[in-house]
Amino acid sequence: MPSGGQKPLSVWAQVAYYTGLGFILPAGAIAGYILGWLLDGGLHTAPWLSLVGAFLGVAGAIVEILHVLTRAEKQQDGSGDDSSRGPGAS
């Protein structure tokens, strides 16, 4: 996957990297829900801000997953630059 002078990642390192992507979606949903829940407590709007926060967290997580996968694909094709983060970037 890495391009340029970077050494290739082992199979297990790639497995670990892509397994970590599975935690982005639930983490985004939970973080959005918790922020909405805290705002609901202060503004007395329960449960609306909790639901909106959860949906925004899911949307943000999907966008982040797409960004990570796009960077990894560019690195795999050899067109990624050295400043991008992803598998093999330091």
MIVEX-955110 format. One line per field, with one value per residue (C-alpha): residue in three letters; residue number from 0; y, z, x. Coordinates in nm, 4 decimals, decimal comma. Layout:
N
res: ALA | ...
n: NUM | ...
py: Y | ...
pz: Z | ...
px: X | ...
END
This chain:
90
res: MET | PRO | SER | GLY | GLY | GLN | LYS | PRO | LEU | SER | VAL | TRP | ALA | GLN | VAL | ALA | TYR | TYR | THR | GLY | LEU | GLY | PHE | ILE | LEU | PRO | ALA | GLY | ALA | ILE | ALA | GLY | TYR | ILE | LEU | GLY | TRP | LEU | LEU | ASP | GLY | GLY | LEU | HIS | THR | ALA | PRO | TRP | LEU | SER | LEU | VAL | GLY | ALA | PHE | LEU | GLY | VAL | ALA | GLY | ALA | ILE | VAL | GLU | ILE | LEU | HIS | VAL | LEU | THR | ARG | ALA | GLU | LYS | GLN | GLN | ASP | GLY | SER | GLY | ASP | ASP | SER | SER | ARG | GLY | PRO | GLY | ALA | SER
n: 0 | 1 | 2 | 3 | 4 | 5 | 6 | 7 | 8 | 9 | 10 | 11 | 12 | 13 | 14 | 15 | 16 | 17 | 18 | 19 | 20 | 21 | 22 | 23 | 24 | 25 | 26 | 27 | 28 | 29 | 30 | 31 | 32 | 33 | 34 | 35 | 36 | 37 | 38 | 39 | 40 | 41 | 42 | 43 | 44 | 45 | 46 | 47 | 48 | 49 | 50 | 51 | 52 | 53 | 54 | 55 | 56 | 57 | 58 | 59 | 60 | 61 | 62 | 63 | 64 | 65 | 66 | 67 | 68 | 69 | 70 | 71 | 72 | 73 | 74 | 75 | 76 | 77 | 78 | 79 | 80 | 81 | 82 | 83 | 84 | 85 | 86 | 87 | 88 | 89
py: 0,0000 | 0,2634 | 0,4368 | 0,5981 | 0,4986 | 0,3607 | -0,0039 | -0,2124 | -0,2975 | -0,6540 | -0,8261 | -0,8096 | -0,4368 | -0,3858 | -0,6070 | -0,4033 | -0,0743 | -0,1722 | -0,3381 | -0,0049 | 0,1458 | -0,0600 | 0,1432 | 0,4810 | 0,4482 | 0,3404 | 0,5884 | 0,8726 | 0,7716 | 0,7378 | 1,0654 | 1,2518 | 1,1004 | 1,1894 | 1,5494 | 1,5741 | 1,4205 | 1,6752 | 1,9590 | 1,8114 | 1,8221 | 2,1886 | 2,3031 | 2,0665 | 1,9503 | 1,5740 | 1,3591 | 1,5748 | 1,6901 | 1,3384 | 1,2020 | 1,4844 | 1,4404 | 1,0661 | 1,1210 | 1,3884 | 1,1586 | 0,8791 | 1,1175 | 1,2483 | 0,8945 | 0,7916 | 1,0925 | 1,0058 | 0,6425 | 0,7579 | 0,9945 | 0,7211 | 0,4733 | 0,7325 | 0,8084 | 0,4374 | 0,3838 | 0,6735 | 0,5310 | 0,1873 | 0,3324 | 0,5172 | 0,8598 | 0,9539 | 1,2188 | 1,1741 | 1,4118 | 1,2001 | 0,9807 | 0,6175 | 0,2766 | 0,3109 | 0,6879 | 0,8014
pz: 0,0000 | 0,0866 | -0,2024 | -0,2436 | -0,0021 | 0,2657 | 0,3556 | 0,2910 | 0,5801 | 0,6930 | 0,6372 | 1,0091 | 1,0224 | 0,7356 | 0,9075 | 1,2275 | 1,0382 | 0,8507 | 1,1564 | 1,3335 | 1,0718 | 1,2198 | 1,5393 | 1,3708 | 1,3005 | 1,6474 | 1,8129 | 1,6055 | 1,6862 | 2,0581 | 2,0785 | 1,8936 | 2,1157 | 2,4344 | 2,3226 | 2,2292 | 2,5605 | 2,7504 | 2,5530 | 2,6107 | 2,9840 | 2,9758 | 2,7227 | 2,8271 | 2,4698 | 2,5299 | 2,3195 | 2,0087 | 2,0408 | 2,1373 | 1,8141 | 1,6022 | 1,7625 | 1,6935 | 1,3282 | 1,2880 | 1,4524 | 1,2078 | 0,9117 | 1,0291 | 1,0815 | 0,7301 | 0,5865 | 0,7879 | 0,6729 | 0,3118 | 0,3603 | 0,5148 | 0,2406 | -0,0306 | 0,1170 | 0,1407 | -0,2204 | -0,3401 | -0,1511 | -0,2978 | -0,6495 | -0,5807 | -0,6348 | -0,2649 | -0,1268 | 0,1768 | 0,3919 | 0,3852 | 0,6786 | 0,6302 | 0,6333 | 0,6478 | 0,7022 | 0,9976
px: 0,0000 | 0,2590 | 0,4250 | 0,7619 | 1,0350 | 0,8029 | 0,8314 | 0,5188 | 0,2902 | 0,2538 | -0,0765 | -0,1551 | -0,0874 | -0,3321 | -0,5904 | -0,5549 | -0,5867 | -0,9012 | -1,0560 | -1,0235 | -1,2540 | -1,5355 | -1,5192 | -1,5622 | -1,9364 | -2,0522 | -1,8149 | -1,9586 | -2,3163 | -2,2455 | -2,0525 | -2,3285 | -2,5959 | -2,4076 | -2,3546 | -2,7233 | -2,8245 | -2,6144 | -2,7705 | -3,1172 | -3,0567 | -2,9654 | -3,2247 | -3,5081 | -3,5702 | -3,5506 | -3,5230 | -3,4827 | -3,1249 | -3,0158 | -3,1623 | -3,0236 | -2,6828 | -2,6841 | -2,7763 | -2,5090 | -2,2556 | -2,3407 | -2,3170 | -1,9805 | -1,8532 | -1,9560 | -1,7736 | -1,4611 | -1,4694 | -1,4948 | -1,1984 | -0,9837 | -1,0690 | -1,0022 | -0,6572 | -0,5776 | -0,6841 | -0,4663 | -0,1691 | -0,2317 | -0,2379 | 0,0860 | -0,0659 | -0,0847 | 0,1475 | 0,3689 | 0,1626 | -0,1542 | -0,2383 | -0,3207 | -0,1641 | 0,2120 | 0,2158 | 0,4215
END
